[in-house]
Amino acid sequence: MTARRILPLLAAVAVLLNAAISTADDRPSLTQRASWKTPDAQAVREQVLAWVSKDQADKSSLAAAEALWQEGAAEASDTPLLDLACRTIVLGEPRAKELVDVASQPRKNVVLPDVTWLDDPALPEFVRSNLRLYYVRWLVHEQLYDEAAEQMASIKLDEVADPAALLFHRAVVHHRMLARDEGLAAITRLLENESQLPRRYASLAKLMQADLEGLKDDSLDHIARRMEDIERRLDLGRAGKKTREVEDGVIASLDKLIEEMEKQQQAAAAAAAGGAGGGGPMPIAPLPDSMPLGGKGPGNVDKKPIGDGSGWGNLPPKEREEALQQIGQEYPAHYRDMIEQYFRKLATEGSEGK
């Protein structure tokens, strides 16, 4: 075979190889590499100690910092790496002491600590992110999910000593606030490193994942959870705009649900009547548009009684009980209490507007 014939063949082989390589690169890997990793304890130790000694801190502070990070201290105790990092940061940043003290014990005060100083650009990012995460962990434990969500928005995942804790608490907040897509995204990312997670994180994450995947908007389950969220907010003394928005959403969802049930009942009744009547008379067709009707009456109609302004949204007792009985037959018993709360809400709005 001459060189003139060999060269085109080699070129064709090269094209095929390049195409094969390109196709292989485009295919997703069967084992995706995790987008985050747990930092090395020694690296965290060196980072925070270097920061504490940045301005030639007094010897007592440096000695205390070294004591927290003695050889093997983290392994010999149950103190999480995040706690060690934040306790060390306090030695170099006095403003952090109040935050760490408050977040180390159950909540005693209604007023939360001022943490606006965490926005100080003079502070290194790892200092701000770790202190925020320490605070978020406490906020979630105290069921202060709105405040936790606000703080988490500024945390850098690659700057914290415990990225698993950040992703887990982010998932908890989204789960409790019924943010389905955001919660599933946080859980998926958390489980990328499932083998390195504490068992409680992995187990709870999978439960939350299954729960969010089955959650449907405006279902009775979805409504019940929003009502639980309202109770949580009121227990915390939060009766402001956000709570009222959740309440209004619950009322709207209940209105929609009851309307759908009424339509189902009407359709079932019509089907039953059609089956029982069989060959009844055909319905009379409506008159064409713009055709005047005969008759010499004055054109007055009877007014429909709608109440005297008090309890305007209430059903008559008999009809309300029938609706509750129907709900009790089709859904779990605890939803009856939820619907009764709905009627009480309507009655309250009616009396307030009188």
GUTOR-81048 format. One record per residue (C-alpha): residue number from 1; residue in one letter; y, x, z. Coordinates in nm, 4 decimals, decimal comma, m for minus. Each point is the difference from the previous one (the first is absolute). Example, Ala and Ser with C-alpha at 12.3 -4.5 7.8 and 13.67 -1.06 7.14 Angstrom:
2
R  resi  resn         v         u         w
R     1     A   m0,4500    1,2300    0,7800
R     2     S    0,3440    0,1370   m0,0660
This chain:
354
R  resi  resn         v         u         w
R     1     M    0,0000    0,0000    0,0000
R     2     T    0,3339    0,1471   m0,1060
R     3     A    0,2976    0,0438    0,2307
R     4     R    0,1901   m0,2575   m0,2065
R     5     R   m0,2557   m0,2672    0,0982
R     6     I   m0,0425    0,1160    0,3623
R     7     L    0,3696   m0,0219    0,0943
R     8     P    0,0341   m0,3754   m0,0684
R     9     L   m0,3154   m0,0654    0,2027
R    10     L    0,1347    0,1978    0,2941
R    11     A    0,3283   m0,1916   m0,0207
R    12     A   m0,1862   m0,3316    0,0053
R    13     V   m0,2038    0,1087    0,3025
R    14     A    0,3196    0,1003    0,1795
R    15     V    0,1558   m0,3419   m0,0687
R    16     L   m0,3115   m0,1763    0,1338
R    17     L   m0,0032    0,2149    0,3139
R    18     N    0,3680   m0,0682    0,0666
R    19     A   m0,0571   m0,3741   m0,0428
R    20     A   m0,2950    0,0096    0,2384
R    21     I    0,1996    0,1890    0,2619
R    22     S    0,2936   m0,2398   m0,0364
R    23     T   m0,2297   m0,3024    0,0405
R    24     A   m0,1630    0,1502    0,3087
R    25     D    0,3413    0,0644    0,1540
R    26     D    0,1033   m0,3607   m0,0608
R    27     R   m0,3049   m0,1425    0,1752
R    28     P    0,0516   m0,0736    0,3713
R    29     S   m0,1912    0,2279    0,2326
R    30     L   m0,2915   m0,1563    0,1848
R    31     T    0,1176    0,1645    0,3210
R    32     Q    0,3770   m0,0278    0,0357
R    33     R    0,1620    0,2688    0,2106
R    34     A    0,1884   m0,1404    0,3013
R    35     S    0,3779   m0,0120   m0,0328
R    36     W    0,0491    0,1176    0,3603
R    37     K   m0,1706    0,2245    0,2520
R    38     T    0,0009    0,0595    0,3731
R    39     P    0,2198    0,3008    0,0817
R    40     D   m0,1423    0,3007    0,1795
R    41     A    0,0780    0,0014    0,3724
R    42     Q    0,0954    0,3675   m0,0066
R    43     A    0,2468   m0,0587   m0,2826
R    44     V    0,1654   m0,2851    0,1929
R    45     R    0,0172    0,2172    0,3106
R    46     E    0,1717    0,2848   m0,1827
R    47     Q    0,2476   m0,2376   m0,1641
R    48     V    0,1188   m0,1698    0,3178
R    49     L    0,0092    0,3217    0,2047
R    50     A    0,2073    0,1681   m0,2676
R    51     W    0,2421   m0,2913    0,0087
R    52     V    0,0291    0,0016    0,3808
R    53     S    0,0902    0,3701   m0,0072
R    54     K    0,2410   m0,0383   m0,2941
R    55     D    0,3152    0,0469    0,2098
R    56     Q   m0,1370    0,2465    0,2531
R    57     A   m0,0908   m0,2777    0,2401
R    58     D   m0,0221    0,0860    0,3673
R    59     K   m0,3173    0,1705    0,1114
R    60     S   m0,1130   m0,2919    0,2164
R    61     S   m0,0038   m0,2368   m0,3016
R    62     L   m0,1934    0,2492   m0,2077
R    63     A   m0,2481    0,0540    0,2821
R    64     A   m0,0484   m0,3756    0,0367
R    65     A   m0,0540   m0,0345   m0,3738
R    66     E   m0,2556    0,2782    0,0019
R    67     A   m0,1785   m0,1670    0,2908
R    68     L   m0,0448   m0,3161   m0,2043
R    69     W   m0,1649    0,1982   m0,2751
R    70     Q   m0,2208    0,2394    0,1892
R    71     E   m0,3023    0,1286   m0,1812
R    72     G   m0,2454   m0,2887   m0,0295
R    73     A    0,2208   m0,2434    0,1997
R    74     A   m0,0076   m0,2638   m0,2751
R    75     E   m0,3791    0,0214   m0,0275
R    76     A   m0,0542   m0,0005    0,3775
R    77     S    0,1990   m0,3195    0,0566
R    78     D    0,0315   m0,3458   m0,1493
R    79     T    0,3678    0,0473   m0,0817
R    80     P    0,0624   m0,0923   m0,3657
R    81     L    0,1685    0,2564   m0,2204
R    82     L    0,2963   m0,2346   m0,0491
R    83     D    0,0593   m0,0159    0,3772
R    84     L   m0,0076    0,3782    0,0329
R    85     A    0,2446    0,0377   m0,2863
R    86     C    0,2470   m0,2544    0,1396
R    87     R   m0,0157    0,1353    0,3543
R    88     T    0,0810    0,3419   m0,1401
R    89     I    0,2859   m0,1380   m0,2097
R    90     V    0,1559   m0,1431    0,3168
R    91     L    0,0396    0,3557    0,1301
R    92     G    0,2225    0,0826   m0,2969
R    93     E    0,1748   m0,3377   m0,0386
R    94     P    0,1204   m0,1652    0,3246
R    95     R    0,0779   m0,3279   m0,1787
R    96     A   m0,3708   m0,0458   m0,0649
R    97     K   m0,0861   m0,0205    0,3702
R    98     E    0,1030   m0,3641    0,0422
R    99     L   m0,1943   m0,1077   m0,3095
R   100     V   m0,3178    0,1813    0,1088
R   101     D    0,0305   m0,1286    0,3588
R   102     V    0,0442   m0,3613   m0,1137
R   103     A   m0,2819    0,0199   m0,2535
R   104     S   m0,2393    0,1458    0,2572
R   105     Q   m0,0239   m0,3132    0,2148
R   106     P   m0,0057   m0,3817   m0,0309
R   107     R    0,3262   m0,1646   m0,0999
R   108     K    0,2193   m0,0934    0,2954
R   109     N    0,3347   m0,0805   m0,1587
R   110     V    0,1104   m0,2477   m0,2646
R   111     V    0,2433    0,2529   m0,1439
R   112     L   m0,1699    0,2711   m0,2034
R   113     P    0,1128    0,3645    0,0123
R   114     D    0,2658    0,1184   m0,2414
R   115     V   m0,1698    0,2086   m0,2680
R   116     T    0,2807    0,0113   m0,2574
R   117     W    0,0363    0,3724    0,0728
R   118     L   m0,3281    0,0491   m0,1879
R   119     D    0,2057   m0,0391   m0,3167
R   120     D    0,1780    0,3273    0,0803
R   121     P   m0,0515    0,2151   m0,3137
R   122     A    0,0312    0,3128    0,2140
R   123     L   m0,3440   m0,0721    0,1447
R   124     P   m0,2986    0,1289   m0,1987
R   125     E   m0,2003   m0,2673   m0,1783
R   126     F   m0,3161    0,0728    0,1983
R   127     V    0,1906   m0,0571    0,3277
R   128     R    0,1365   m0,3361   m0,1131
R   129     S   m0,3265   m0,1192   m0,1550
R   130     N   m0,2185    0,0891    0,2978
R   131     L    0,2359   m0,1596    0,2506
R   132     R    0,0227   m0,3144   m0,2136
R   133     L   m0,3784   m0,0203   m0,0217
R   134     Y   m0,0285    0,0424    0,3773
R   135     Y    0,2464   m0,2881    0,0363
R   136     V   m0,1769   m0,2137   m0,2663
R   137     R   m0,3326    0,0339    0,1770
R   138     W    0,1583   m0,1426    0,3151
R   139     L    0,1855   m0,2765   m0,1867
R   140     V   m0,3237   m0,1198   m0,1603
R   141     H   m0,1743    0,0006    0,3378
R   142     E    0,2844   m0,2157    0,1334
R   143     Q   m0,0277   m0,2348   m0,3034
R   144     L    0,3495    0,0877   m0,1196
R   145     Y   m0,1067    0,0043   m0,3634
R   146     D    0,3415   m0,0485   m0,1618
R   147     E    0,1431    0,3000    0,1830
R   148     A   m0,3099    0,2045   m0,0818
R   149     A    0,0308   m0,0822   m0,3698
R   150     E    0,3642    0,1097    0,0013
R   151     Q   m0,0846    0,3367    0,1573
R   152     M   m0,3028    0,0644   m0,2226
R   153     A    0,2119   m0,0242   m0,3131
R   154     S    0,1579    0,3398    0,0823
R   155     I   m0,3168    0,1918    0,0951
R   156     K   m0,1328    0,2684   m0,2341
R   157     L   m0,3817   m0,0034   m0,0036
R   158     D   m0,0298    0,3721   m0,0707
R   159     E    0,2297    0,0893    0,2916
R   160     V   m0,1854   m0,1667    0,2893
R   161     A   m0,2648    0,1512    0,2230
R   162     D   m0,2207   m0,3077   m0,0345
R   163     P    0,0221   m0,1601   m0,3463
R   164     A   m0,3041   m0,2186    0,0767
R   165     A    0,1925   m0,1618    0,2867
R   166     L    0,2931   m0,0720   m0,2310
R   167     L   m0,2184   m0,1640   m0,2662
R   168     F   m0,1973   m0,1965    0,2587
R   169     H    0,3060   m0,1388    0,1777
R   170     R    0,1623   m0,0729   m0,3343
R   171     A   m0,3081   m0,2048   m0,0908
R   172     V    0,0132   m0,1839    0,3341
R   173     V    0,3670   m0,0926   m0,0477
R   174     H   m0,0562   m0,1315   m0,3531
R   175     H   m0,3106   m0,1882    0,1131
R   176     R    0,1798   m0,1674    0,2891
R   177     M    0,3012   m0,0848   m0,2160
R   178     L   m0,2306   m0,1383   m0,2742
R   179     A    0,1210    0,2489   m0,2614
R   180     R   m0,3269   m0,0076   m0,1952
R   181     D    0,0651    0,2498   m0,2805
R   182     E    0,1739    0,2552    0,2207
R   183     G   m0,2726   m0,0268    0,2625
R   184     L   m0,2813    0,0513   m0,2500
R   185     A    0,1811    0,3002   m0,1494
R   186     A    0,0373    0,1645    0,3419
R   187     I   m0,3653   m0,0676    0,0876
R   188     T   m0,1252    0,1372   m0,3315
R   189     R    0,1954    0,3194    0,0507
R   190     L   m0,1142    0,0312    0,3622
R   191     L   m0,3667   m0,0298   m0,0991
R   192     E    0,0342    0,2819   m0,2534
R   193     N   m0,0840    0,2310    0,2904
R   194     E   m0,2403   m0,2329    0,1804
R   195     S   m0,2252    0,2831    0,1175
R   196     Q    0,2929    0,1576    0,1906
R   197     L    0,1238   m0,3207    0,1637
R   198     P   m0,0615   m0,1060    0,3583
R   199     R   m0,2743   m0,2612   m0,0017
R   200     R    0,2329   m0,2724    0,1302
R   201     Y    0,2425    0,0608   m0,2898
R   202     A   m0,2723   m0,0265   m0,2632
R   203     S   m0,1642   m0,3079    0,1533
R   204     L    0,3234   m0,1931    0,0504
R   205     A    0,1307    0,1016   m0,3417
R   206     K   m0,3059   m0,1491   m0,1708
R   207     L    0,0335   m0,3214    0,2007
R   208     M    0,3677   m0,0303   m0,0951
R   209     Q   m0,0855    0,0731   m0,3616
R   210     A   m0,2591   m0,2787   m0,0177
R   211     D    0,2378   m0,2349    0,1777
R   212     L    0,2954    0,0634   m0,2324
R   213     E   m0,2153   m0,0245   m0,3119
R   214     G   m0,1053   m0,3525    0,0997
R   215     L    0,3461   m0,1176    0,1085
R   216     K    0,1556   m0,2646   m0,2253
R   217     D    0,3660   m0,1019    0,0075
R   218     D    0,0762   m0,3443    0,1451
R   219     S   m0,3586   m0,0507    0,1205
R   220     L   m0,0497   m0,1412    0,3492
R   221     D   m0,1034    0,3464    0,1148
R   222     H    0,3191    0,1492   m0,1448
R   223     I    0,2102   m0,2715    0,1647
R   224     A   m0,1727    0,0460    0,3371
R   225     R    0,0707    0,3729   m0,0035
R   226     R    0,3668   m0,0546   m0,0742
R   227     M    0,0145   m0,2399    0,2929
R   228     E   m0,1536    0,2694    0,2198
R   229     D    0,2701    0,2347   m0,1252
R   230     I    0,2651   m0,2538    0,1022
R   231     E   m0,1507   m0,0199    0,3493
R   232     R    0,0011    0,3812    0,0220
R   233     R    0,3646    0,0158   m0,0989
R   234     L    0,1001   m0,2681    0,2480
R   235     D   m0,1958    0,1705    0,2791
R   236     L    0,2041    0,3126   m0,0740
R   237     G    0,3215   m0,2004    0,0192
R   238     R    0,0560    0,0241   m0,3763
R   239     A    0,1306   m0,3406   m0,1088
R   240     G    0,2405    0,1186   m0,2661
R   241     K    0,0250   m0,0295   m0,3769
R   242     K   m0,3337    0,1639   m0,0803
R   243     T   m0,1923   m0,2315    0,2336
R   244     R    0,1745   m0,3054   m0,1455
R   245     E   m0,0948    0,1152   m0,3508
R   246     V   m0,3665    0,0223    0,1019
R   247     E    0,0214   m0,3442    0,1600
R   248     D    0,1527   m0,1499   m0,3136
R   249     G   m0,2740    0,1595   m0,2080
R   250     V   m0,2692   m0,1521    0,2205
R   251     I    0,1559   m0,3454   m0,0284
R   252     A    0,0203    0,0338   m0,3803
R   253     S   m0,3637    0,1082   m0,0206
R   254     L   m0,1117   m0,2877    0,2201
R   255     D    0,1973   m0,2453   m0,2146
R   256     K   m0,1737    0,1384   m0,3075
R   257     L   m0,3415   m0,0139    0,1642
R   258     I    0,0415   m0,3596    0,1172
R   259     E    0,1264   m0,1032   m0,3434
R   260     E   m0,3094    0,1510   m0,1607
R   261     M   m0,2244   m0,1829    0,2469
R   262     E    0,1756   m0,3275   m0,0757
R   263     K   m0,0535    0,0519   m0,3722
R   264     Q   m0,3686    0,0716    0,0575
R   265     Q   m0,0349   m0,3160    0,2089
R   266     Q    0,1789   m0,2092   m0,2633
R   267     A   m0,2200    0,1411   m0,2759
R   268     A   m0,3132   m0,0705    0,2052
R   269     A    0,1183   m0,3552    0,0731
R   270     A    0,0786   m0,0612   m0,3681
R   271     A   m0,3417    0,1289   m0,1029
R   272     A   m0,1698   m0,2216    0,2566
R   273     A    0,1991   m0,3038   m0,1126
R   274     G   m0,0833    0,0694   m0,3645
R   275     G   m0,3685    0,0293    0,0782
R   276     A   m0,0025   m0,3210    0,2037
R   277     G    0,2169   m0,2085   m0,2402
R   278     G   m0,1917    0,0907   m0,3133
R   279     G    0,1295   m0,2481   m0,2573
R   280     G    0,3307   m0,0908    0,1588
R   281     P    0,3039   m0,0935   m0,2074
R   282     M    0,1776    0,2707   m0,1970
R   283     P    0,3323    0,1143    0,1435
R   284     I    0,3116   m0,1459   m0,1617
R   285     A    0,1839    0,2516   m0,2154
R   286     P    0,3599    0,0781    0,1020
R   287     L    0,2825   m0,1504   m0,2021
R   288     P    0,1582    0,2185   m0,2675
R   289     D    0,3215    0,1799    0,0869
R   290     S    0,3364   m0,1809   m0,0366
R   291     M   m0,1573   m0,3486   m0,0103
R   292     P    0,1808   m0,2440    0,2334
R   293     L   m0,2154   m0,2193    0,2219
R   294     G    0,0473   m0,3711    0,0366
R   295     G    0,0932   m0,1724    0,3240
R   296     K    0,3106   m0,1285    0,1691
R   297     G   m0,0265    0,1536    0,3503
R   298     P    0,2978    0,1803    0,1619
R   299     G   m0,1751    0,3396   m0,0243
R   300     N   m0,0169    0,0672    0,3748
R   301     V   m0,3016    0,1757    0,1503
R   302     D   m0,1268    0,0138    0,3539
R   303     K    0,0914    0,3212    0,1831
R   304     K   m0,2899    0,2111    0,1169
R   305     P    0,0143    0,0660    0,3751
R   306     I    0,0228    0,3759    0,0637
R   307     G    0,0777    0,0021    0,3708
R   308     D    0,3177    0,0265    0,1970
R   309     G    0,0536    0,3741   m0,0302
R   310     S   m0,2233    0,1017    0,2916
R   311     G   m0,3383    0,1524   m0,0810
R   312     W    0,0671   m0,0376   m0,3718
R   313     G   m0,2991    0,2109   m0,1048
R   314     N   m0,2641   m0,1675    0,2169
R   315     L   m0,2913   m0,1916   m0,1399
R   316     P   m0,0870   m0,3287    0,1695
R   317     P   m0,2453    0,0706    0,2864
R   318     K   m0,2944   m0,1628   m0,1790
R   319     E    0,0525    0,1941   m0,3252
R   320     R    0,0623    0,3254    0,1849
R   321     E   m0,3265   m0,0384    0,1919
R   322     E   m0,1853   m0,0738   m0,3248
R   323     A    0,1421    0,3193   m0,1547
R   324     L   m0,1000    0,2044    0,3038
R   325     Q   m0,3503   m0,1498   m0,0060
R   326     Q   m0,0309    0,0913   m0,3674
R   327     I    0,1084    0,3567    0,0716
R   328     G   m0,2465    0,0210    0,2868
R   329     Q   m0,2824   m0,1010   m0,2317
R   330     E    0,0828    0,2450   m0,2798
R   331     Y    0,1209    0,3046    0,1944
R   332     P   m0,0747    0,1829    0,3291
R   333     A    0,1150   m0,1848    0,3121
R   334     H    0,2802    0,2396    0,0966
R   335     Y    0,1944   m0,0948   m0,3131
R   336     R    0,0541   m0,3475    0,1474
R   337     D    0,2234    0,1580    0,2669
R   338     M    0,1917    0,1816   m0,2729
R   339     I    0,0719   m0,3227   m0,1886
R   340     E    0,1041   m0,1723    0,3232
R   341     Q    0,2537    0,2790    0,0457
R   342     Y    0,1234   m0,0800   m0,3484
R   343     F    0,0664   m0,3632    0,0947
R   344     R    0,1748    0,1096    0,3193
R   345     K    0,2199    0,2345   m0,2073
R   346     L    0,1033   m0,2875   m0,2246
R   347     A    0,0745   m0,2197    0,3007
R   348     T    0,2123    0,2737    0,1557
R   349     E    0,2006    0,0486   m0,3200
R   350     G    0,0554   m0,3731   m0,0230
R   351     S    0,1287   m0,0284    0,3562
R   352     E    0,2304    0,3005   m0,0459
R   353     G    0,1547   m0,1492   m0,3081
R   354     K    0,0757   m0,3319    0,1640
